[in-house]
Amino acid sequence: MLSPKKRSGILSLNQLKMDQVVVSLFGIAQKQFLYSILWITAVVIFSYRYIDLPIARYFYTLKGSWIEHLFHAITMAGNSLPYIFISLFGYCFFRYFRSNEKKANGFMLVFLAVALSGIITDIMKWIMGRYRPQKYFDDSLYGFDFFHFKAAYTSFPSGHTTTAFALAMMLSFLFPRFQWVWWFFAIVIGVSRIILSQHYVSDVICGAYIGVLSVMFILEKRKNLGILFVNN
C-alpha cells in the first residue's frame, strides 16, 4: 500500500505531466494559428498586388449579362441576418418548448458561428476602410482609407463570404454527411461577390479564412460554454 504522502506525490506528478501536455498542445495551437495568419496575409498581399484588379476588370465587363442576374440571386444566400433570426428562433423553440437539448445546441452553434464571424468581419471592415471595386471604376480609387463606416469603404473582408464559410464549417460539423454540399455553396457565394463587383479576390479569401477560423474557435470552446453536441 502506498502511503498518503507517496500517493499524493504521484498524483502531483501526474497532474504536472498533464499540465505540461496541455501547455505543449496550447503552444502548438498558437504556432499553427500564427502560421495561418502569416500565410493568409501573404496570400492577401499577393492577391492585392497582382490578382484583384485584373479579375475585377474582367467581371466588370459582364455587368447586365445573364451571368450577373444569376449570381444576384445566389449571392443573397450569404446574407447573415436570416441565419441569425432562424438560429435564435430554433434555439428558443427546442430549448423552451420541445426540450430537445441536442437540437437547441445545434441551433446555438450556428448562431454563434454567424454572429462571431460577422462581428470580427464588421470590425475589420470599419478599420481597414478598403474601397469597393465600384469606387475604382467610378473614381479610380484603389486601396484603403482607414476607419470608414460607409458601404463604399467596407470591401475588406467580404461579409457574405465570411457568413457562407462559417456556415459551411459549422454545418459540416453538425451534418458531416453533406459537407460537400455546404462547401460547394460557400465557394459559389464567395465567387458571386467577385462576379458582381462587390468585392475583390483578396476580400473573399480573407472572409473565408475568418469564417473557418471563427468556427474552429467556437468548437474548441463549446464545452466550456456548456454547448454539447454529439454527431450520430
C-alpha positions as CSV (number, residue, x, y, z in Angstrom):
1,M,0.0,0.0,0.0
2,L,1.3,3.5,-0.9
3,S,1.5,5.9,1.9
4,P,-0.7,9.1,1.6
5,K,2.4,11.2,1.1
6,K,3.7,8.9,-1.8
7,R,0.2,8.7,-3.3
8,S,-0.1,12.5,-3.1
9,G,3.3,12.8,-4.7
10,I,2.3,10.5,-7.6
11,L,-0.9,12.5,-8.1
12,S,1.0,15.7,-8.1
13,L,3.5,14.3,-10.6
14,N,0.7,13.1,-12.9
15,Q,-1.0,16.4,-12.7
16,L,2.2,18.2,-13.5
17,K,2.7,16.0,-16.6
18,M,-0.9,16.7,-17.7
19,D,-0.3,20.4,-17.2
20,Q,2.8,20.2,-19.3
21,V,0.9,18.3,-22.1
22,V,-1.8,21.0,-22.1
23,V,0.7,23.8,-22.2
24,S,2.6,22.0,-25.0
25,L,-0.6,21.5,-27.0
26,F,-1.6,25.1,-26.4
27,G,1.8,26.2,-27.7
28,I,1.4,24.1,-30.9
29,A,-2.1,25.5,-31.5
30,Q,-0.7,29.0,-31.0
31,K,2.1,28.3,-33.5
32,Q,-0.4,26.9,-36.1
33,F,-2.6,30.0,-35.6
34,L,0.3,32.4,-36.1
35,Y,1.5,30.4,-39.2
36,S,-2.0,30.6,-40.6
37,I,-2.1,34.3,-40.1
38,L,1.3,34.8,-41.8
39,W,0.1,32.5,-44.7
40,I,-3.2,34.3,-45.2
41,T,-1.5,37.7,-45.0
42,A,1.0,36.7,-47.7
43,V,-1.8,35.4,-49.9
44,V,-3.9,38.5,-49.5
45,I,-1.0,40.8,-50.2
46,F,-0.1,38.8,-53.3
47,S,-3.7,39.0,-54.5
48,Y,-3.9,42.7,-53.7
49,R,-0.9,43.5,-55.9
50,Y,-1.3,41.1,-58.8
51,I,-4.8,39.5,-58.9
52,D,-7.5,41.7,-57.6
53,L,-7.6,44.4,-60.3
54,P,-7.3,42.1,-63.4
55,I,-10.1,39.8,-62.1
56,A,-12.3,42.8,-61.2
57,R,-11.8,44.4,-64.6
58,Y,-12.8,41.2,-66.3
59,F,-16.0,40.6,-64.4
60,Y,-17.0,44.3,-64.7
61,T,-17.4,43.7,-68.4
62,L,-20.2,41.2,-67.5
63,K,-22.5,43.8,-66.0
64,G,-26.0,43.5,-67.3
65,S,-25.5,39.9,-68.6
66,W,-27.4,36.8,-67.6
67,I,-24.5,35.7,-65.5
68,E,-24.8,38.8,-63.3
69,H,-28.5,38.3,-62.9
70,L,-28.0,34.6,-62.0
71,F,-25.4,35.4,-59.3
72,H,-27.5,38.2,-57.9
73,A,-29.9,35.6,-56.8
74,I,-27.2,33.3,-55.5
75,T,-25.3,36.0,-53.5
76,M,-28.4,36.6,-51.3
77,A,-27.7,33.3,-49.6
78,G,-24.7,35.0,-47.9
79,N,-26.8,37.5,-46.0
80,S,-26.3,36.8,-42.3
81,L,-29.5,38.2,-40.9
82,P,-31.8,35.3,-41.9
83,Y,-29.4,32.8,-40.3
84,I,-29.2,34.9,-37.1
85,F,-33.0,35.0,-36.7
86,I,-33.6,31.4,-37.7
87,S,-31.0,30.0,-35.4
88,L,-32.2,32.1,-32.5
89,F,-35.8,31.0,-33.1
90,G,-34.7,27.4,-33.4
91,Y,-32.7,27.5,-30.2
92,C,-35.6,29.1,-28.2
93,F,-38.2,26.7,-29.7
94,F,-36.2,23.5,-29.0
95,R,-34.9,24.8,-25.6
96,Y,-38.2,26.0,-24.1
97,F,-41.0,24.4,-26.0
98,R,-39.7,20.9,-27.1
99,S,-37.0,20.3,-24.5
100,N,-34.6,18.9,-27.1
101,E,-31.2,19.8,-25.9
102,K,-29.3,18.4,-28.9
103,K,-31.3,20.4,-31.5
104,A,-31.2,23.5,-29.3
105,N,-27.4,23.3,-29.0
106,G,-27.1,22.8,-32.8
107,F,-29.0,26.0,-33.5
108,M,-26.9,27.8,-30.9
109,L,-23.7,26.7,-32.5
110,V,-25.0,28.0,-35.9
111,F,-25.9,31.3,-34.2
112,L,-22.5,31.7,-32.6
113,A,-20.8,30.8,-35.9
114,V,-22.6,33.5,-37.9
115,A,-22.6,36.1,-35.1
116,L,-18.9,35.8,-34.0
117,S,-17.5,35.7,-37.6
118,G,-19.8,38.6,-38.5
119,I,-18.6,40.8,-35.6
120,I,-15.0,40.1,-36.5
121,T,-15.6,40.9,-40.1
122,D,-17.5,44.1,-39.4
123,I,-14.8,45.4,-37.1
124,M,-12.1,44.7,-39.7
125,K,-14.3,46.4,-42.4
126,W,-14.5,49.6,-40.4
127,I,-10.8,49.6,-39.5
128,M,-9.4,48.8,-43.0
129,G,-11.8,51.1,-45.0
130,R,-11.0,49.4,-48.3
131,Y,-12.6,50.9,-51.4
132,R,-15.1,48.6,-53.1
133,P,-14.5,47.7,-56.8
134,Q,-17.2,50.2,-57.9
135,K,-15.1,53.1,-56.4
136,Y,-12.2,52.0,-58.7
137,F,-14.4,52.0,-61.8
138,D,-16.2,55.3,-60.9
139,D,-13.4,57.3,-59.2
140,S,-10.2,55.4,-59.9
141,L,-9.8,54.7,-56.2
142,Y,-8.0,51.5,-55.2
143,G,-6.6,50.7,-51.8
144,F,-7.5,51.7,-48.2
145,D,-8.8,54.7,-46.4
146,F,-8.8,53.6,-42.8
147,F,-11.7,53.9,-40.3
148,H,-14.7,54.3,-42.5
149,F,-18.3,53.2,-41.9
150,K,-19.8,53.9,-45.4
151,A,-20.6,50.9,-47.5
152,A,-18.3,52.1,-50.3
153,Y,-15.3,51.8,-48.0
154,T,-16.1,48.4,-46.4
155,S,-14.8,45.9,-49.1
156,F,-12.3,44.1,-46.9
157,P,-13.1,41.4,-45.9
158,S,-16.3,40.1,-47.6
159,G,-19.1,39.7,-45.1
160,H,-21.2,37.4,-47.3
161,T,-18.2,35.1,-47.8
162,T,-17.5,35.1,-44.1
163,T,-21.1,34.0,-43.3
164,A,-21.0,31.4,-46.1
165,F,-17.8,29.7,-44.9
166,A,-18.7,30.0,-41.2
167,L,-22.0,28.1,-42.0
168,A,-20.2,25.6,-44.2
169,M,-17.7,24.8,-41.4
170,M,-20.3,24.6,-38.7
171,L,-22.8,22.6,-40.8
172,S,-20.0,20.2,-41.8
173,F,-19.5,19.6,-38.1
174,L,-23.3,19.2,-37.4
175,F,-24.1,17.2,-40.6
176,P,-20.8,15.8,-41.9
177,R,-22.6,13.5,-44.4
178,F,-23.5,16.6,-46.5
179,Q,-20.3,18.6,-46.1
180,W,-19.6,18.7,-49.8
181,V,-22.9,20.5,-50.3
182,W,-22.1,23.1,-47.7
183,W,-18.6,23.8,-49.1
184,F,-19.9,23.9,-52.6
185,F,-22.5,26.6,-51.8
186,A,-19.9,28.6,-49.7
187,I,-17.5,28.7,-52.6
188,V,-20.2,29.7,-55.1
189,I,-21.4,32.5,-52.8
190,G,-17.8,33.7,-52.4
191,V,-17.3,33.7,-56.2
192,S,-20.6,35.6,-56.6
193,R,-19.2,38.5,-54.7
194,I,-16.4,38.8,-57.2
195,I,-18.6,38.4,-60.3
196,L,-21.0,41.1,-59.0
197,S,-18.1,43.5,-58.5
198,Q,-18.9,43.8,-54.8
199,H,-15.5,42.5,-53.6
200,Y,-12.0,41.7,-54.8
201,V,-10.5,38.3,-54.7
202,S,-8.4,39.1,-51.5
203,D,-11.6,40.3,-49.7
204,V,-13.2,36.9,-50.4
205,I,-10.1,34.9,-49.3
206,C,-9.9,36.8,-46.0
207,G,-13.6,36.4,-45.4
208,A,-13.4,32.7,-45.9
209,Y,-10.5,32.5,-43.5
210,I,-12.3,34.4,-40.8
211,G,-15.4,32.2,-41.2
212,V,-13.5,29.0,-40.9
213,L,-11.3,30.2,-38.0
214,S,-14.2,31.5,-36.0
215,V,-16.0,28.2,-36.1
216,M,-12.8,26.3,-35.1
217,F,-12.6,28.6,-32.1
218,I,-16.2,28.0,-31.2
219,L,-15.9,24.3,-31.5
220,E,-12.8,24.3,-29.3
221,K,-14.6,26.3,-26.6
222,R,-18.0,24.8,-26.9
223,K,-17.6,22.5,-23.8
224,N,-16.5,25.5,-21.7
225,L,-19.7,27.2,-22.9
226,G,-21.8,24.2,-21.9
227,I,-22.9,23.6,-25.5
228,L,-22.6,19.8,-26.1
229,F,-23.4,18.2,-29.4
230,V,-22.7,14.6,-30.3
231,N,-22.9,13.6,-34.0
232,N,-24.8,10.4,-34.7
